[in-house]
Amino acid sequence: MDQDDIEMEIDGEDSLDIHVVTPGEVVTRDSAFMRGHGTYTEDETLVASLAGVVDRVNKLISIKPLRTRYNGEIGDVVVGRITEVAQKRWKVDMNARQDGVLLLSSVNLPGGVQRRKNESDELQMRTFFAEGDMLSAEVQAFFQDGAASLHTRSIKYGKLRNGSLVTVPSALIKRTKSHFVTLPCGVDVILGLNGYIWVAKHVPISPEQANQPDALYHNDNEPIADQEREIIARVSNTILALAKHNNFINDTMIVYAYEAGSSHRVKDILKPDISQEIVQTARAQFQEAQQH
């Protein structure tokens, strides 16, 4: 890609295209842009100091390493796995340099009861979350050692069931207004900014059901038919195909790629030639939609 192409990509802030640079490569010659992490200035040009993805926020340009651990920000939606039950807290694997921390005081009690947590709640911690459980949460703060403090005090967060985990580089997940998506094919997707994506059967829950004591923390999956399992697997492979070709991942690209690969068998979606064809078709559809 020549320099004109690079600057064109930078101008398109809302583009789903991903631009990878190597150390020493000129990112832009436009002096209007500010230097961010992973860049330096040389002769009034902005140059990359590491290999990664060009990330633009308004006029600030930084480079996010493509293969790196997740660096969280307050407000990020993440998907994680419980690794340890400790005193008044859970340790959560969230694809970061160290495990996140979910305090007992940062979760909702069964039945939506609002009160201070006591010793009996601490004794029942494994009935809420046990080792190996998947959950969605939000980053609410950081401790002095850099570990993320999580919370699940919302009906949209909590224990995850009825699905499978897809892992992609966190740099490919683009921040959007909502990371909880229901696709037209009837599958729920949670796009964790830490690179963990949860793909699950859509199970509507009313506020009344959510307030039932066992609704938040039970471990029983809903019955999942063979056709639903196939759709979940197809969506999972579609996401992996997008990641394989270094595409930003959001609900729009997943839908386009899912439709483009609908004529192929699920296991064939990840074959190199087929995945490339699917991704190219999805990108073309997205660009056409943007023009209209």
Phi, psi and omega in degrees: 000128181275177187295324179299320179296319181299311183293329177295320179295321181293323179297328182274081186296327183270005181290147176272357179294144177251134181242117182260132178239160178245161181304133180090353181280137178289127180272311177201153176257002181282118183286354180287340182275146179264152182277127177245192181300136177086011179225161172211161181259142179211118182053046177063020174242152179265122187240142179283138177256356177210167179273130180174199185258134176289125181238122182244130172235106187055246181257006180264126180244128176226167179245122177260120178305135184289321179248091182208164174287154182290131172252109188283162172227151180299132181098352180292138171272127182230156172245135183214175179233132178294126179251337183202140172256114183244192182287112178059023180199159173243145171266137186233123173286116181230028176064025179255179180295331175218160183297146172284166181237126175248108182284150177301327180286353183255014178240159174276142176280154177305137181085001179071021181290131179258105177199168177291143178284141181238189183297324180295325176294321180295323179291336182261015186303324181288345174281341175275297178224130176244167179304133179095345180292142175266146178209158170250145184205177178235140176284121182251340180190178176230138176281171183296332180276002178095354179289143181278137173263123185254162171216154177234029184279060176200150182295336183277344178261168176133199184291142181253139180219176169062029182200197182221158182262134175241130182249126179226164175301133184297336180294342183274348180273119183267136178294130179228176181295323179224136177255006175251112190233138170251115183282157179302336181280001176089027181239136175270137179232130173250115183268090179289131181292351177272005178093358175263124182242130180256123180245120188215161174297140179284119178234101180294136179234123178280159178303326179295318178294323182296332181273358176291142186306322185266000188291322187284324195238011179287157186254006185273125175284152173289154174300129182240116182289162181302320180296321178293322177297320180294320179295318178299316179295322180294316178296319180299314180292327177297317178296318179296324178295318177298317180293324181299328181256022173055048176259141169300145186243120169215181186297324182296313180293326178296317180296314180298316181291324178298315179294321181294331182260009185294338181274352181260155174291153184304314184290343181274346185300329183270000174294138189308312184291321181289317180297322178295319178297317180298314183294319179297318178296317180296318179296319179296319179295319180296314181296323178294319179294324179295325182289333179269000000 
